[in-house]
């Protein structure tokens, strides 16, 4: 015997038409938090849902990001970071800093004896022979002045030439 009324879809499911009797579970990256939904909603940027038939999306943690409709958050690449939850993209490390790990929440300053002249770096460059850097976060290494020298790389100062 036929039903006199169709049952509305339960949360986490949707039916493409009110007269359709088959409700389908929302796909990963989507959700439905209302009974009788006609469509599942995509997760907003910065949110994700790995499961099907879900009623909500989770917020991406620091060090990760997601675009609209994501089923997972992606780790920030080398040279990038995400310092807040729910980010839609990662920020690049500025010149003078670097990030050598994936999924980072902040960048690291270049060490003394090193410099980072470009943004989004995985590593800083060691100062060359005849150069030095005596502060963290340097953009460039400084050449030794006349009468001074540095025979090593990654140096923090120059020595006076022997007389």
Secondary structure, DSSP 8 states (H G I E B T S, - for coil): ---SS-----TTEE-SSTT----EE--TTEE--STT-SS-EE--TTEE--SSS-S--EE--TTEE--TTBSS-EE--TTEE--SSSBSS-EE--TTEE--SSS-SS-EE--TTEE--SSS-SS-EE--TTEE--STT-SS-EE--TTEE--SSS-S--EE---
